[in-house]
Amino acid sequence: MDDPVPFGSRIYCLTLALLVLARGLDFLSTWIATPNLVLEGNPVAKKLGWKWGIPVNLVVSVLLARWPVPAIVLITTSLLVAARNFQSAWLMRSMGEEAYREWHVARIQETPIALFLLCLAGNTVLTACVGGVLILFSQMLVVPFGIGAGIVAYGGAVAFYTLLALWRLRRAALRQERRAKELAAKEEALALESDNLAGVCAGEDGAGK
């Protein structure tokens, strides 16, 4: 179903053009939302940055365009990610990256974890179900199968990176709480030591009298 196509062929050029368009829209939506990549949820993309992210994606597109199914999966996923970014990009840009992150973190911290996970599952699982149905009725045709797999991949990516961000957030909160407890314990120890020292000094003054 997914035999490689020759470099420079009509299908290759069309697939490459769609890959470049989809990846370009993903990059554009990300740049509008978070130009400094403060809000980028993909740690690999954040590590690469704009300097390396664009050429790496161009190389991937040139190579992947030979295999239609993986290419269509990436095209579909990239377009859905771009659409998701554009949905909130105006708010992220208007609030500022740091302010939006603080606001978003505060909303998550105020939400019961069970409710958050339920809504995340409703978002990602239902999205993946649409892709699964498309795969089921694709009759193994390249385009509908690839689009269905791309929708499933998108749902999985949203779930994975959201859970990764949630895990990092909770780990940071626990680390901050632990530091606060350690600081409180040190302050308590210093206060106790100060009280003991004051008691000793008072005893020496009384003995001197």
N, C-alpha and C positions, 0 to 999 in steps of 0.2 A: 504493500500500500504506500510505502514511503521510500521508493527508490530515489537515489540522488539524481538531480537534474544537471545537465552540463553547464559549466560556467559560460556566461554570455548568451545563453538561450533566452527565448522570450519569457518563459515561465520564471527563470532565474532572475531576470531583470525586473519583472513585475513583483516577484516576492521580495527582492532587495529593496525596491522602492517603497513597498508597504511597510517593511521592517524599519527603514530609515524614518518614514513618516510617523509610525507608531512610537518608536523610541524617542523621536524628536518631540512629539507631543507630551510624552512622559517627562522629558527633561524640561520642557517649557513650563508645564504645570507645576513642576517641583520648584523651578526658579521663581515663578510668580509667588508661590506659597512661602518658600523659605530660601531666599537667595544665599544665605550663609549656611544652609543645610542643618540648622539647629533643630528643625522638626523632622528631619529625614529619619524614617523608621528602619531603613535597611542599613545595618552597620557596615556592610561591604561597600555600598554606594557612598556612605558617609566617609569611609576611610579613603576611597579613591578620590573623592571630591570632583570638582568640575574639570580640573586639569587632566586627570587620568580617566575619569568616567566617560567622557565623550569619545576619545579615541578607542578605548576598550570596547565600548558598545558598537562603534563603527566596524571594528575588526570582527566582533561576534556576528554582526549582521551580514557582513560579506561572506563569512564562512557558513552561517546557518541557512542562508538563502538557498543552498543546494538541497536542503531537506525540507520539503513542503510542510509536513505535519508539525515538527517542532517549531518551524517558522510561524505557522498560523497560530499555534499555541501562544508563542511570545507576542505576536501582533495583537491577539485578542486580549491577553493579560495586560499588555502595556496600554491599550486604549481604555480598558476599564479602570486601570490605576490612574490614568490621566483624568478621566471623567470624575473619579473620586476626589482627586486633588483640586480640580477646578471648582468643585462644589463648595469647598471651604477656603480656597486660596484667597479670596477677597477679604475674608475675616482675618486670616493669618497675617496678610500684608498690612491691613489697616491697623490691627492691634500691635503689630510688631512680634517678631519671633519669640523673644524672651517672655513678653507679656502674655502672649497666647499660650505658651507652654505652661507658665505658672497658673493661668486660668484653667487650662485643661486638666492639669494635675490636681488642682483644688476640686474640680468637679468630680474627678474619679475618686478622690479620697473621701468625698462626702456621699458617695454612692455605695450602697451595700454590695459587696463583692458578688453575691449570688445574683442580684439583679443585673449587674454589669455583664457577667458571664452568660446569663440567659439571653440578654439582648445581642451580645456578640454572636452567640450560637444561632439565634434567629436570623441575623444578617448573613452570616457566612454559610450556614448549612442550607438555607433556602436558595441562596445564590448558586451554590454548588449543585443543588438538586436540578435547577434549570439546565445547567451544563450536562448533568448526568442523563437527563431525559433526551437531550439533543444527541448525545453519544449513542444512546440506546436505539434511537430511530434513524441514525445516520447511515445505516447499512454499510458502514465502513468506508463511506465516501470521504475523500481527503478533506474537503473544505468543511462540511458540517461536523465531522469528527474532530478536526483541529479546533474549530470554534468552541465546541462543547468541552473539549479538554482544557482549552484556555479559560473558560468560565469556571470550571472546577479548580484549576490552578489559581485563579484570582481569589476565589473563596478561601482556599487553603492559605494563600499568602497573607490575606488580610487577617485571618485567624492567628497565624503563626507570629507575624510581626506585632500584632496587638498584644498577644499574650507575652511576647518577649519584652515589650515596653512595660507591661503591667508588672512582670517579674522584676525588672530592673527598678521600677518605681518602689515596689514593696521592699526590695532589698536595700535600697537607699534609705527608705523610711526606718527600717529596722536598724541600719547602721547609725542613723542619726539619733534614734532613740537610745541605742546602746551608748553612744558618746555622751548623750545628755545624762544618762544614769551614772556613767563613770565620772563626769564632771561634778554631779551632785554629790557623789560619794567622796570625791576629793575635797570638795568644799566643806562637807560635813566633818571629814577627818581633820581638816585645817582648823575648823571652828572648835572641835573637841580639844585639839592640841593647844589652841589659844586659851581655852577655858582652863585647861590643866596648868598651863604656864602661869595664868593669872592667879590660880589658886596657890601655886607654889610661891609666887612672889608675895601674895598676901600672907601666907604662913611665915615667910622669912621676916616680913615687916613686923608681924605680931611677936615673933620670937625676939626680935631686936629690941622691941619696947620692953 
